[in-house]
Each structure stands twice: as structure tokens, then as C-alpha cells.
Amino acid sequence: MIAMTDRIGFGLLGTGLVAPFHAKSLLNSEKGALIAAAEVSPERLGKFTGEFGCAGYASLEAMLEDPAIQVVNILTPNHLHYDAVVQCAAAGKHMLVEKPPAMSLREVDAMTALCARAGVKIGVVLQCRVRKPIQAMKRALAAGRFGRILHADAYMKWFRAESYYHMDAWRSSRRSGAGVTIQHAFHYIDLLQYLMGPVTQVLARMSNLAHPSVELEDTLLAMVDFQNGAQGIVEASTALWPGTDIRIEVNGTDGTAIMVGERMATWTFTDERPEDDEIRTYGSASVSTGATGPADFAFFDHQTVIEDMVDAIRDDRDPVIPLTSVRPTLEWALAMYQSAKAGGTVALPVLDEEAIWETAAAT
Ligand SMILES: NC(=O)c1ccc[n+]([C@@H]2O[C@H](COP(=O)([O-])OP(=O)(O)OC[C@H]3O[C@@H](n4cnc5c(N)ncnc54)[C@H](O)[C@@H]3O)[C@@H](O)[C@H]2O)c1
């Protein structure tokens, strides 16, 4: 048994929907300790500290005074991440920020510079990257096993009831970071970016198919060109009842890999190798990955990302998902909003990003 004092202390900012996943990860961990949570809603804070047995603070400022906290996990609505990062960096705390890390490239660049100046680490909670099938695909791509890469696609056919968008005010506010592209599909756009590298251009269409009470896109269709010569599709929706497992597909001249949910569904190469049989067993069909509801997923990927931050601090290295590695994902997502609004193909880099959140991209 590792003593509490050997663990790295974590404080959670925000005790809403995702916070229990962080709390359970820490309570289940021998590396990190849940010290406290900070929350503006006294009711939510009281319920959370009672359930998870940690200290409670009414503000981030108060929590930052706690010397036992070395890492702050930023679990507030998307548009509030930036201000929290500024405060945490000034207080010398390391950070794990939930996805999307911020609402603009300008904010991401400022966050990166602030953290470097303060000498603190900042990682992003895009926990799907650490899934074993994705890591296997990444290794196979690096080893050239796919041959010439032809296609890389993400399919997210999910369902969220109309009531989901009214649980909290920010969930129906474009300026707060709501919308299927920047909110839900961000994980899978990120997986394609992580696996395939830079995007050169994108053609996107956004629509609202089944949530008439909100002015947001609940559905994204996009065609993308990657710098490596491959093309791809992103299809993402929260309108498709009852919601089915996501699919990430990579096809090359010499191989095909498909992750469904969190399991390796297809893993076939012209050069079959001894390790391939084991890789085909990765993941489980019985683990939920968010298709049917906002809290319908397991916490162990969060735990991996959180424990990696402990190791990153101890080894003085970058976290597994550094903020800088997510900048291209945000840029691609922003380009899709620009494309949907303009009704045509948008080439990267993204210019005029300030205008993106001014008007709705979907009708
Ligand atoms: N990685 C994942 O799989 C995953 C899943 C769900 C949500 N998220 C992300 O987590 C973040 C939070 O999402 P959520 O669904 O938990 O939202 P939520 O609205 O349920 O919770 C956010 C909480 O932050 C609190 N809050 C707001 N401003 C605050 C402040 N200044 N100080 C302290 N507390 C404050 C709110 O009162 C609320 O309780 C979002 O960025 C979202 O995209 C990630």
C-alpha cells in the first residue's frame, strides 16, 4: 500500500457530469489522490464532497491556496477553460484540461505560452487516444504496415435526447462550446488527427436533424484531405436513436483496421505478424463508450490519463496528450465550422477564427 503522502494531490474544478469519472479514477489510483473540488453551485459541491470524501471550495481561487494540490483538473464548460488555465498557471499548478481545451487557437497558443513560462505541465483529457486499438493503429502506421494510406474515417452515430441540451445552459450555447462538432465529435476528430497527421482541406455540412429547441448542429458530415495523401469522412450525430458504437477506420493498400467502441473489430494486413492474434482481442464489446447517454462510459481511460500526469511530473516529461498536440484538432474543427457556414471547401490554416462563434453554422 502506497502512503497518501507519496501520491500527487489533485483538485477538481467543477463537479458536474464528468467530475465523477475523475474522482473514481483518483480513488482507484495508487498514484494520484483526490484532495478537493471547487464548484460554484453549493448544492453540487455538497453532494460531490459527500459522495467522494474530499474537501470542498467555493471558488478556484480558494482551492489554489491548498498546498496539497499539485494538479488541477479543469472540468468546467468549454468556454471557461481558458480563464481557469490562466489562474492555475499563475498559481504554479499543473493541469489536465477536459476537451476541447479552449474555444480558439489564440487561446490555445496563449495557454501553451503561459504554462511554459510558469514551468507547469498541461495535458488534455482526450482519453480515447490511450485505447489499446488506437495505440496499435498508431504503431502500425509508424511501421508502414498499411502501405499507402487511402482512407481514414470516423463514424459517431449517437443519440442524445432533447432534454440533454437543457440540463445546463452551456449545452445549448454555441459560444459556450456546444454543438456536435466541437463537443461530442471532438474525441474522434482528434483520433483521426492523432493517427493521420495534418489536414490540408475540408468540406463540411452541418444540420440539425432532431433537436428543434436548440440552434446548434446535431449532425456533421465532412470530407477531408490529409497531408499524407489519404482522404476521409467524419460523420457525427446525436440525432440517431438509439445510438450505436463509434467506428474509427483506417484503410491502406496493405491493411485495414477498424475500432468499434473500444474494441478492435478488424485488424488485417498483407504481412500477418505473430502479435496480430493478440491485437485482435483488444477491448470489449460490453464496455459502453457514450453512444446512448452522456454518462454512459467507463472511467478507466480517464484513470490512464490522470496516472500518466503523475508519471509526467515525476519524470519531468510531457503528459501523454500535451496541449500542443491538440491544437491541430481544434484547427480542423474550426475549419469545419467555417466550411459549413461558407458552403464550400476550406483550406487550412484557419484564418479569421474570431468570427466562427458569432453566428450559428447550422440550420
Ligand atoms: N472526456 C470526456 O469523455 C468528457 C465527457 C463529458 C464532458 N467532458 C468535458 O468536461 C467539461 C465539463 O462537462 P460536464 O458535462 O461535466 O459539464 P457540467 O455542466 O455537468 O459541469 C460543469 C460544472 O462546472 C461548474 N462551474 C462552472 N463555472 C465554474 C467556476 N468558475 N468555478 C467552479 N465551478 C464552475 C458548474 O456549476 C458545473 O457543475 C466540458 O469541457 C466537457 O466537454 C468530457
The ligand as an SDF file (V2000), in Angstrom:
LIG
                    3D

 44 48  0  0  0  0  0  0  0  0999 V2000
  -13.5890   13.3940  -21.7060 N   0  0  0  0  0  0  0  0  0  0  0  0
  -14.8910   13.0900  -21.7550 C   0  0  0  0  0  0  0  0  0  0  0  0
  -15.2630   11.9860  -22.1540 O   0  0  0  0  0  0  0  0  0  0  0  0
  -15.8940   14.0990  -21.3210 C   0  0  0  0  0  0  0  0  0  0  0  0
  -17.2020   13.7230  -21.0130 C   0  0  0  0  0  0  0  0  0  0  0  0
  -18.1030   14.6970  -20.5920 C   0  0  0  0  0  0  0  0  0  0  0  0
  -17.6900   16.0270  -20.5140 C   0  0  0  0  0  0  0  0  0  0  0  0
  -16.4180   16.3600  -20.8420 N   0  0  0  0  0  0  0  0  0  0  0  0
  -15.9450   17.7620  -20.7540 C   0  0  0  0  0  0  0  0  0  0  0  0
  -15.8850   18.1310  -19.3890 O   0  0  0  0  0  0  0  0  0  0  0  0
  -16.2200   19.5040  -19.2430 C   0  0  0  0  0  0  0  0  0  0  0  0
  -17.3990   19.6210  -18.2750 C   0  0  0  0  0  0  0  0  0  0  0  0
  -18.5050   18.9280  -18.8340 O   0  0  0  0  0  0  0  0  0  0  0  0
  -19.7000   18.4540  -17.8900 P   0  0  0  0  0  0  0  0  0  0  0  0
  -20.5960   17.6640  -18.7700 O   0  0  0  0  0  0  0  0  0  0  0  0
  -19.1730   17.8550  -16.6390 O   0  0  0  0  0  0  0  0  0  0  0  0
  -20.3750   19.8680  -17.5700 O   0  0  0  0  0  0  0  0  0  0  0  0
  -21.3540   20.2130  -16.3570 P   0  0  0  0  0  0  0  0  0  0  0  0
  -22.0890   21.4330  -16.7520 O   0  0  0  0  0  0  0  0  0  0  0  0
  -22.1230   18.9920  -15.9730 O   0  0  0  0  0  0  0  0  0  0  0  0
  -20.3420   20.5370  -15.1710 O   0  0  0  0  0  0  0  0  0  0  0  0
  -19.5710   21.7100  -15.1200 C   0  0  0  0  0  0  0  0  0  0  0  0
  -19.5540   22.1950  -13.6880 C   0  0  0  0  0  0  0  0  0  0  0  0
  -18.6680   23.3170  -13.5800 O   0  0  0  0  0  0  0  0  0  0  0  0
  -19.2540   24.2070  -12.6430 C   0  0  0  0  0  0  0  0  0  0  0  0
  -18.6560   25.5330  -12.8260 N   0  0  0  0  0  0  0  0  0  0  0  0
  -18.9040   26.4260  -13.8060 C   0  0  0  0  0  0  0  0  0  0  0  0
  -18.1360   27.5190  -13.6340 N   0  0  0  0  0  0  0  0  0  0  0  0
  -17.3720   27.3030  -12.5510 C   0  0  0  0  0  0  0  0  0  0  0  0
  -16.3710   28.0530  -11.8860 C   0  0  0  0  0  0  0  0  0  0  0  0
  -15.9910   29.2500  -12.3310 N   0  0  0  0  0  0  0  0  0  0  0  0
  -15.8120   27.5300  -10.7690 N   0  0  0  0  0  0  0  0  0  0  0  0
  -16.1870   26.3190  -10.3120 C   0  0  0  0  0  0  0  0  0  0  0  0
  -17.1320   25.5520  -10.8980 N   0  0  0  0  0  0  0  0  0  0  0  0
  -17.7130   26.0380  -12.0170 C   0  0  0  0  0  0  0  0  0  0  0  0
  -20.7350   24.1500  -12.9420 C   0  0  0  0  0  0  0  0  0  0  0  0
  -21.5170   24.6330  -11.8530 O   0  0  0  0  0  0  0  0  0  0  0  0
  -20.9250   22.6570  -13.2000 C   0  0  0  0  0  0  0  0  0  0  0  0
  -21.2750   21.9540  -12.0240 O   0  0  0  0  0  0  0  0  0  0  0  0
  -16.5270   20.0210  -20.6370 C   0  0  0  0  0  0  0  0  0  0  0  0
  -15.3530   20.6000  -21.1660 O   0  0  0  0  0  0  0  0  0  0  0  0
  -16.8670   18.7640  -21.4130 C   0  0  0  0  0  0  0  0  0  0  0  0
  -16.5920   18.8750  -22.7900 O   0  0  0  0  0  0  0  0  0  0  0  0
  -15.5210   15.4140  -21.2390 C   0  0  0  0  0  0  0  0  0  0  0  0
  1  2  1  0
  2  3  2  0
  2  4  1  0
  4  5  1  0
  4 44  2  0
  5  6  2  0
  6  7  1  0
  7  8  2  0
  8  9  1  0
  8 44  1  0
  9 10  1  0
  9 42  1  0
 10 11  1  0
 11 12  1  0
 11 40  1  0
 12 13  1  0
 13 14  1  0
 14 15  2  0
 14 16  1  0
 14 17  1  0
 17 18  1  0
 18 19  2  0
 18 20  1  0
 18 21  1  0
 21 22  1  0
 22 23  1  0
 23 24  1  0
 23 38  1  0
 24 25  1  0
 25 26  1  0
 25 36  1  0
 26 27  1  0
 26 35  1  0
 27 28  2  0
 28 29  1  0
 29 30  1  0
 29 35  2  0
 30 31  1  0
 30 32  2  0
 32 33  1  0
 33 34  2  0
 34 35  1  0
 36 37  1  0
 36 38  1  0
 38 39  1  0
 40 41  1  0
 40 42  1  0
 42 43  1  0
M  CHG  2   8   1  16  -1
M  END
$$$$
